Amino acid sequence: MLPASPPRARAASIIVWSAALLGALAFIAAAALWIYYGTAVFFEMIAAGIAACF
């Protein structure tokens, strides 16, 4: 089996870094909402958002 060619390796690296960046941004947004609204309101907002999906 041949190793991944440089363009494929680069594309995979970009995808992995993009996913990591998106995850970090989601975590930072959640932490900011938690700090701003407090725990009770934060959990109520999450529960309302999940309920709106169904």
ChimeraX commands (.cxc) that place a marker at each C-alpha (Angstrom):
marker #1 position 0.00,0.00,0.00 radius 0.5
marker #1 position 1.37,3.40,-0.96 radius 0.5
marker #1 position 1.44,6.24,1.56 radius 0.5
marker #1 position -1.00,9.11,1.09 radius 0.5
marker #1 position 0.06,11.53,-1.57 radius 0.5
marker #1 position 0.87,15.08,-0.46 radius 0.5
marker #1 position -2.34,16.68,-1.84 radius 0.5
marker #1 position -4.53,14.12,-0.04 radius 0.5
marker #1 position -2.55,14.46,3.15 radius 0.5
marker #1 position -2.88,18.22,2.96 radius 0.5
marker #1 position -6.64,18.04,2.34 radius 0.5
marker #1 position -7.06,15.67,5.28 radius 0.5
marker #1 position -5.02,17.99,7.46 radius 0.5
marker #1 position -7.17,20.97,6.49 radius 0.5
marker #1 position -10.35,19.03,7.28 radius 0.5
marker #1 position -9.04,17.94,10.68 radius 0.5
marker #1 position -7.87,21.44,11.61 radius 0.5
marker #1 position -11.18,22.94,10.44 radius 0.5
marker #1 position -13.15,20.49,12.57 radius 0.5
marker #1 position -10.92,21.24,15.56 radius 0.5
marker #1 position -11.38,24.97,15.07 radius 0.5
marker #1 position -15.16,24.59,14.77 radius 0.5
marker #1 position -15.24,22.51,17.95 radius 0.5
marker #1 position -13.14,25.07,19.80 radius 0.5
marker #1 position -15.41,27.90,18.66 radius 0.5
marker #1 position -18.49,25.98,19.80 radius 0.5
marker #1 position -16.88,25.38,23.19 radius 0.5
marker #1 position -15.93,29.05,23.56 radius 0.5
marker #1 position -19.47,30.13,22.59 radius 0.5
marker #1 position -20.97,27.75,25.15 radius 0.5
marker #1 position -18.61,29.01,27.85 radius 0.5
marker #1 position -19.45,32.63,27.00 radius 0.5
marker #1 position -23.18,31.93,27.21 radius 0.5
marker #1 position -22.68,30.12,30.50 radius 0.5
marker #1 position -20.78,33.07,31.96 radius 0.5
marker #1 position -23.20,35.67,30.61 radius 0.5
marker #1 position -26.52,33.99,31.43 radius 0.5
marker #1 position -25.60,31.81,34.37 radius 0.5
marker #1 position -26.15,28.09,34.74 radius 0.5
marker #1 position -29.94,27.96,35.14 radius 0.5
marker #1 position -30.74,30.16,32.17 radius 0.5
marker #1 position -28.04,28.48,30.08 radius 0.5
marker #1 position -29.53,25.02,30.65 radius 0.5
marker #1 position -33.03,26.33,29.95 radius 0.5
marker #1 position -31.85,27.80,26.64 radius 0.5
marker #1 position -30.20,24.50,25.65 radius 0.5
marker #1 position -33.32,22.52,26.63 radius 0.5
marker #1 position -35.56,24.90,24.65 radius 0.5
marker #1 position -33.28,24.61,21.63 radius 0.5
marker #1 position -33.33,20.82,21.75 radius 0.5
marker #1 position -37.11,20.80,22.23 radius 0.5
marker #1 position -37.51,23.06,19.19 radius 0.5
marker #1 position -35.75,20.42,17.06 radius 0.5
marker #1 position -38.41,17.81,17.81 radius 0.5
marker link #1:1,2 radius 0.2
marker link #1:2,3 radius 0.2
marker link #1:3,4 radius 0.2
marker link #1:4,5 radius 0.2
marker link #1:5,6 radius 0.2
marker link #1:6,7 radius 0.2
marker link #1:7,8 radius 0.2
marker link #1:8,9 radius 0.2
marker link #1:9,10 radius 0.2
marker link #1:10,11 radius 0.2
marker link #1:11,12 radius 0.2
marker link #1:12,13 radius 0.2
marker link #1:13,14 radius 0.2
marker link #1:14,15 radius 0.2
marker link #1:15,16 radius 0.2
marker link #1:16,17 radius 0.2
marker link #1:17,18 radius 0.2
marker link #1:18,19 radius 0.2
marker link #1:19,20 radius 0.2
marker link #1:20,21 radius 0.2
marker link #1:21,22 radius 0.2
marker link #1:22,23 radius 0.2
marker link #1:23,24 radius 0.2
marker link #1:24,25 radius 0.2
marker link #1:25,26 radius 0.2
marker link #1:26,27 radius 0.2
marker link #1:27,28 radius 0.2
marker link #1:28,29 radius 0.2
marker link #1:29,30 radius 0.2
marker link #1:30,31 radius 0.2
marker link #1:31,32 radius 0.2
marker link #1:32,33 radius 0.2
marker link #1:33,34 radius 0.2
marker link #1:34,35 radius 0.2
marker link #1:35,36 radius 0.2
marker link #1:36,37 radius 0.2
marker link #1:37,38 radius 0.2
marker link #1:38,39 radius 0.2
marker link #1:39,40 radius 0.2
marker link #1:40,41 radius 0.2
marker link #1:41,42 radius 0.2
marker link #1:42,43 radius 0.2
marker link #1:43,44 radius 0.2
marker link #1:44,45 radius 0.2
marker link #1:45,46 radius 0.2
marker link #1:46,47 radius 0.2
marker link #1:47,48 radius 0.2
marker link #1:48,49 radius 0.2
marker link #1:49,50 radius 0.2
marker link #1:50,51 radius 0.2
marker link #1:51,52 radius 0.2
marker link #1:52,53 radius 0.2
marker link #1:53,54 radius 0.2
view
